[in-house]
């Protein structure tokens, strides 16, 4: 199909471009002939000559505009032709990649099982190698923040007043996307780029360093999971194995920070690593060779959920809340719950509605539901604070 479109546009552009040049030349010759004939005529009145010359001039202007419009259309067709060429090249690349993947024997490439996040199951993807566009696109918008705290325990309102009196974002060309107070007395400021937040932090330190402490929040490094790894791959030897068997990735010492291994219900082994954003892009696109196995990498995004109170952003060891069933919000453990699915309630969505005095968020689901609005919000925030 794309070949047909390409041929049509290519033929249309070149054929009609040639015709346009011929028509333009013929029109110019005809107008010149009218001007010359009029100029050579001695019996014609001056007013009539003036009218003819003005009419010819107007016609020239109109034809010039029409030619400009045609040239613009030709340029657009040329851009479309280039885009089709790019799509064609990408499709050819995909075909070659698929041919290579089919050449790998089934004993080397065992189908990856779904990976679990707590009780949430994420489907495994069929394609071992991802396109660059799918690796860099789709991540949540990054948020660059700095925290400001008073050295003399001044409240957030006083901190904001001091900042506005001594720092002018317009002068330093910084756009502020958010300015909020925290319960602990700090003020958090957000900007749309790392350079802006660094510039702002330097200026606040220069103007208000005697009264305020400034801390720029660092984005966390992304974590990846290497799926279906061989038995002899461990956190201790994975970095060296990756470097030796995958020289095309150009990995350096310290690029891979191994965290832990875990075994799925299907008895396959996965290994979680921490990397920087550049290394993540390399691994996400690659067919990773480990021993006799071809593996792939995927983002490892796990919400921190307390098994005691079923709320987020802390572990059960640090929990100060009450025992809460993740299915029905009752004061008992999960294994003791007898609630039916129609009786499920989400403690996190209930708390959200109560805090915001609204009933807009659906609560008729368990806190383990993978489509829970509170869970999706936590995952989104996790991505925003990760340096993808």
Secondary structure as UniProt FT lines:
FT   HELIX           2..40
FT   HELIX           46..103
FT   TURN            106..108
FT   STRAND          115..117
FT   TURN            118..119
FT   STRAND          120..122
FT   HELIX           132..136
FT   STRAND          144..150
FT   TURN            151..152
FT   HELIX           156..166
FT   TURN            169..173
FT   STRAND          176..181
FT   TURN            183..184
FT   STRAND          187..191
FT   HELIX           194..208
FT   TURN            209..211
FT   STRAND          212..216
FT   STRAND          223..229
FT   TURN            231..232
FT   TURN            235..237
FT   HELIX           238..245
FT   HELIX           247..249
FT   TURN            253..254
FT   STRAND          257..263
FT   TURN            265..266
FT   STRAND          269..274
FT   HELIX           277..285
FT   STRAND          288..290
FT   TURN            291..292
FT   STRAND          293..299
FT   TURN            307..309
FT   HELIX           316..318
FT   TURN            326..328
FT   HELIX           334..336
FT   HELIX           341..343
FT   HELIX           347..356
FT   TURN            367..368
FT   TURN            370..371
FT   HELIX           373..384
//
